[in-house]
Amino acid sequence: MRPHDVGDDDDGVDEVLALVAPQRGADPRSASASASASTSASTSASASASSSAPDEPHRATAWPAARALAARAGAAVGAARPPLRTPLDQALGQVLAEPLHALTDLPSFDTSAMDGWAVAGPGPWVIRADGAEGREEALLAGDAPAAPLQDGTAVRIATGARVPRETTAVIRSEHARTDATGHLHARREVVPGQDIRPRGQECRAGDRLLPAGTQVTPVVLGLAAAAGYDELPTPARPRVEVLVLGDELLTAGLPHDGLIRDALGPMLGPWLDALGAEVLATRRIGDDADALATAVTGSVADVVITTGGTASGPVDHVHPVLAKAEATLLVDGVKVRPGHPMVLARLDGDRHLVGLPGNPLAAVSGLLTLAEPLLRALAGATPMPPPYRGLIADEVQGHPHDTRLVPVVHRDEQVVPLRYHGPAMLRGIAAAEGMAVVPPGGARPGDEVEVLDLPWPSSLPRPASPPPTGLPGPGNLRAEGGCFT
């Protein structure tokens, strides 16, 4: 791997990209030896994978089917949840639980589109005075309705002011002149209705302005206010409780004596919040079956998320606890790597449990596969957007039967796989801009793959839609492959 130059711009990505081509000036024999070692390691990894699991598809749900099932489970519950009435100043970023219908005509009366003069009939026009003092009358935005205009008269008017009845047109200030006798003259032809915004021009009361599921942006807030709303119908945010399992986890300090830092506790809360959930708590349970059972059955959350304990080891308590709680297993393992021992179960009272694997990147896989579709549907969001597609820059080794999720970045209209994507690693995804969905069997350079968004802004734009033929790979960027746990 290329040594990092002190003067380089460091965005963290270069460190997780593997170089395939030998460095300029490097000994070709060294490159050959390195390639040979890499091939040997890859062969050993494949052999290890083969010896640890027979060359048979394990009994689990296919990755696309698992995502779809999680979305359906959430939608079935979310559809029955009554919407909240959220004040406008608290609704930004949420979605509409119901269609937005106009409560009034917009505009609600005829208004002037410009500063100028409201005139009636043909000109020239006598400028209307205000009361006995004979001052020039002016109509301003927010004024009460003015007296109707008589033919041959004009009155000064401001943008947004109510247009008097019998008005023929509004003449812009720069398109008119006055004379010494108090008459107004047009500098150009006057067209009836010009520069008047008629009542209901934008919408009529009852018109549907936006469909349910629309994200509330600043402009949506403005439209809602203009249409007469003080509150918006928004779905209740699904309540989530995170239960971190494992006696080996530390919450502070350096790893020591077989103990490791808890990486998932600090990560999951903000991630779930970005998905629209209300995180009630993150609790550390350890490897205590009774404590886990009490926490799961006693939680008031709509979704309980556990970390670890989903396999069949001596302290993997999730399945026994679910059986004791008479939960319904909806997904028990997914054909995806990393993260295949993930679980989705329905608890009592339309609550759900998502069991994530304990390895950090495997847990991320579980978030993207089960938690995100479930929570989006519970929150009443629009259906899961389909993954966008990009051309993979270099070969990615695949699993014989399972989908593989690999961290990637965007480079030159392609997606480049990152190193450090083992089940226990976060270094790769920390620099990633998406997760490539690699089908069983792997992907070759130039293959088109699906890419999942991560729930935070990317520093770079997505690749444009690829051309019909694949672009050549850059040749010097490559992800390592071969860990399928």
Residue pairs with C-beta under 8 A, 6 or more apart in sequence:
1 18
1 19
2 14
2 19
2 23
4 10
4 14
4 15
8 14
11 431
11 459
12 430
12 431
13 409
13 418
13 431
15 427
15 431
16 407
16 418
16 419
16 420
16 427
16 428
16 431
17 409
17 416
17 418
17 419
17 477
17 478
18 419
18 477
18 478
18 479
18 480
19 476
19 477
19 478
20 394
20 475
20 476
20 477
20 478
21 475
21 476
22 28
22 30
22 31
22 34
41 482
42 397
42 481
42 482
45 481
45 482
45 483
46 482
49 482
49 484
55 400
56 401
57 335
57 400
57 401
57 402
58 333
58 335
58 340
58 401
59 333
60 332
60 333
60 334
60 335
60 340
61 69
61 331
61 332
61 333
61 334
61 335
62 334
62 335
62 403
63 334
63 335
63 336
63 369
63 402
63 403
63 437
64 403
66 331
66 334
66 336
66 344
66 369
66 370
67 369
67 370
67 373
67 384
68 373
69 330
69 331
69 344
70 330
70 331
70 344
70 369
70 370
70 371
70 373
70 374
70 377
71 373
71 374
71 376
71 377
71 383
71 384
72 377
73 330
73 344
73 346
73 352
73 374
73 377
74 238
74 352
74 373
74 374
74 375
74 376
74 377
74 378
75 377
77 302
77 350
77 352
77 377
77 378
78 235
78 238
78 377
78 378
78 379
78 380
80 350
81 235
81 236
81 378
81 380
82 236
83 97
83 98
83 233
83 234
83 235
83 236
83 380
84 97
84 233
84 234
84 235
84 236
85 231
85 232
85 233
86 94
86 231
86 232
86 233
86 234
87 230
87 231
88 221
88 224
88 225
88 229
88 230
88 231
88 232
91 216
91 221
91 231
91 232
91 234
92 216
92 217
92 218
92 221
93 215
93 216
94 215
94 216
94 232
94 234
94 235
94 276
95 212
95 213
95 214
95 215
95 216
95 234
95 235
95 379
95 380
95 381
95 382
96 210
96 211
96 212
96 213
96 214
96 216
96 220
96 232
96 233
96 234
97 212
97 233
97 234
97 235
97 380
98 212
98 233
99 208
99 209
99 210
99 211
99 212
100 208
100 209
100 210
100 214
100 220
100 223
100 224
100 227
100 229
100 232
101 206
101 207
101 208
101 209
101 227
102 203
102 204
102 205
102 206
102 207
102 209
102 227
102 228
103 205
103 227
103 228
103 229
104 205
104 227
104 228
105 199
105 200
105 203
105 204
105 205
106 200
106 201
106 202
106 203
106 226
106 227
107 197
107 198
107 199
107 200
107 201
107 202
108 199
109 162
109 163
109 199
110 162
110 163
110 167
110 196
110 197
110 198
110 199
111 141
111 160
111 161
111 162
111 163
111 196
111 197
112 118
112 139
112 157
112 158
112 159
112 160
112 161
112 163
112 170
112 195
112 196
112 197
113 159
113 170
113 195
113 196
113 197
114 159
114 170
114 172
114 173
114 195
115 157
115 158
115 159
115 172
115 173
116 156
116 157
116 170
116 171
116 172
116 173
116 175
116 176
116 195
117 125
117 154
117 155
117 156
117 157
117 170
117 171
117 173
117 176
117 184
118 139
118 149
118 154
118 155
118 157
118 163
118 164
118 167
118 169
118 170
119 125
119 149
119 153
119 154
119 167
119 168
119 169
119 170
119 171
119 184
119 186
119 190
120 149
120 150
120 151
120 152
120 153
120 154
120 166
120 167
120 168
121 151
121 152
121 153
121 168
122 152
123 152
123 154
123 184
123 185
123 186
123 190
124 179
124 183
124 184
124 185
125 152
125 153
125 154
125 183
125 184
126 152
126 153
126 154
126 182
126 183
126 184
127 136
127 153
127 154
127 155
127 156
127 178
127 182
127 183
127 184
128 136
128 137
128 149
128 153
128 154
128 155
129 135
129 136
129 137
130 136
130 137
130 138
136 156
137 146
137 155
137 156
138 155
138 156
138 157
138 158
139 146
139 155
139 156
139 157
139 158
139 161
139 162
139 164
140 158
140 161
141 158
141 159
141 160
141 161
142 160
142 161
143 161
143 162
145 162
145 164
146 155
146 162
146 164
147 164
148 164
148 165
148 166
149 155
149 164
149 165
149 166
149 167
150 166
151 166
154 171
154 184
155 164
157 163
157 170
163 170
163 196
167 196
168 190
168 192
168 193
169 190
169 191
169 192
169 193
169 194
169 195
169 196
170 194
170 195
170 196
171 184
171 186
171 190
171 194
171 195
172 195
175 186
175 187
175 188
176 184
176 185
176 186
176 187
177 184
177 185
177 187
178 184
178 185
179 185
203 209
203 227
209 223
209 227
210 220
210 223
212 380
213 380
213 381
213 382
214 220
214 382
215 382
216 232
216 234
224 232
234 380
235 378
235 379
235 380
235 381
237 276
237 277
237 278
237 379
238 276
238 277
238 278
238 302
238 303
238 375
238 378
238 379
239 277
239 278
239 280
239 300
239 301
239 302
239 303
240 272
240 277
240 278
240 279
240 280
240 301
240 302
240 303
240 304
240 305
240 375
241 279
241 280
241 281
241 282
241 283
241 295
241 299
241 300
241 301
241 303
241 304
241 305
242 265
242 268
242 269
242 272
242 279
242 281
242 282
242 283
242 305
242 306
242 307
243 283
243 284
243 285
243 292
243 295
243 296
243 304
243 305
243 306
243 307
244 262
244 264
244 265
244 282
244 283
244 284
244 285
244 306
244 307
244 308
245 285
245 286
245 287
245 292
245 306
245 307
245 308
245 309
245 317
245 318
245 358
246 262
246 286
246 287
246 307
246 308
246 309
246 358
247 286
247 287
247 315
248 258
248 259
248 260
249 259
249 260
249 261
249 262
249 265
249 284
250 259
250 260
250 261
250 262
251 261
251 262
251 265
251 284
253 261
254 261
255 261
262 284
263 360
263 426
264 307
264 356
264 358
264 360
264 363
265 282
265 284
267 360
267 426
268 282
268 305
268 307
268 363
268 367
269 279
269 282
271 367
271 455
272 279
272 305
272 371
272 375
273 279
274 455
274 456
275 371
275 372
275 375
275 376
275 379
275 455
276 375
276 376
276 379
276 381
277 303
277 375
277 379
280 300
280 301
283 295
285 291
285 292
285 295
287 309
287 315
287 317
288 317
289 317
289 320
289 321
292 306
292 309
292 317
292 318
292 321
293 317
293 321
293 324
293 325
295 304
296 304
296 306
296 321
296 322
296 325
296 347
296 353
297 325
297 347
299 351
301 351
302 350
302 351
302 352
302 378
303 351
303 352
303 353
303 354
303 371
303 374
303 375
303 378
304 347
304 351
304 352
304 353
304 354
305 353
305 354
305 355
305 356
305 371
306 318
306 353
306 354
306 355
306 356
307 356
307 357
307 358
307 363
308 316
308 356
308 357
308 358
309 315
309 316
309 317
309 318
309 355
309 358
310 316
310 318
310 319
310 341
310 342
310 343
310 355
310 356
310 357
310 358
311 341
311 357
312 319
318 343
318 355
319 343
322 329
322 343
322 345
322 353
325 347
325 348
326 348
327 345
327 346
327 347
327 348
327 353
328 345
328 346
329 343
329 344
329 345
330 344
330 345
330 346
331 342
331 343
331 344
331 370
332 343
333 340
333 341
333 342
333 343
334 340
334 342
334 369
334 370
335 401
335 402
335 403
335 440
336 342
336 365
336 369
336 402
336 403
336 404
336 405
337 365
337 399
337 402
337 403
337 404
337 405
337 423
337 484
337 485
338 357
338 359
338 361
338 362
338 365
338 405
338 421
338 422
338 423
338 483
338 484
338 485
339 356
339 357
339 359
339 361
339 362
339 363
339 364
339 365
339 366
339 369
339 405
339 423
340 357
340 402
341 357
342 354
342 355
342 356
342 357
342 362
342 365
342 366
342 369
342 370
343 353
343 354
343 355
344 352
344 353
344 354
344 355
344 370
344 374
345 352
345 353
345 355
346 352
347 353
352 374
354 366
354 370
354 371
354 374
355 366
356 362
356 363
356 366
356 367
356 371
357 363
357 365
357 366
357 423
359 423
359 424
359 485
360 423
360 424
360 425
360 426
361 421
361 422
361 423
361 424
361 425
361 426
361 428
361 429
362 423
362 424
362 485
364 405
364 426
364 429
364 435
365 405
368 405
368 435
368 452
372 384
372 455
373 384
376 384
385 453
386 450
387 437
387 450
387 451
387 452
387 453
388 450
388 451
388 453
388 462
389 448
389 449
389 450
389 451
389 465
389 466
390 408
390 410
390 413
390 414
390 415
390 436
390 448
390 449
390 451
390 462
390 463
390 466
391 413
391 414
391 415
391 446
391 447
391 448
391 449
391 463
391 466
391 470
391 471
392 408
392 414
392 415
392 417
392 436
392 438
392 443
392 444
392 445
392 446
392 447
392 448
392 449
392 473
393 411
393 412
393 414
393 415
393 416
393 417
393 445
393 473
393 474
393 477
394 416
394 417
394 445
394 473
394 474
394 477
394 478
394 479
395 442
395 443
395 444
395 445
395 478
395 481
396 404
396 406
396 417
396 436
396 438
396 442
396 443
396 479
396 481
397 442
397 481
397 482
398 404
398 438
398 439
398 440
398 441
398 442
398 443
399 440
399 484
400 440
400 441
401 440
402 440
402 484
403 437
403 438
403 439
403 440
404 437
404 438
404 439
404 442
404 484
405 435
405 436
405 437
405 438
405 452
406 417
406 418
406 421
406 435
406 436
406 438
406 479
407 417
407 418
407 421
407 428
407 429
407 431
407 432
407 434
407 435
407 436
408 415
408 416
408 417
408 418
408 432
408 433
408 434
408 435
408 436
408 451
409 415
409 416
409 418
409 431
409 432
409 433
409 434
409 460
410 416
410 433
410 434
410 458
410 460
410 461
410 462
410 463
411 474
411 477
412 471
412 474
413 463
413 464
413 466
413 471
414 463
414 471
414 473
414 474
415 434
415 436
415 449
415 451
415 463
416 474
416 477
416 479
417 436
417 477
417 478
417 479
418 428
418 429
418 431
418 432
418 479
419 427
419 428
419 479
419 480
420 427
420 428
421 428
421 429
421 479
421 480
421 483
422 483
423 483
423 485
429 435
429 454
432 454
433 454
433 458
433 459
433 460
434 451
434 452
434 453
434 454
434 458
434 462
435 451
435 452
435 454
436 443
436 449
436 450
436 451
436 452
437 449
437 450
437 451
437 452
438 449
439 449
442 481
443 449
445 470
445 472
445 473
446 470
446 471
446 472
446 473
447 470
448 466
448 470
451 462
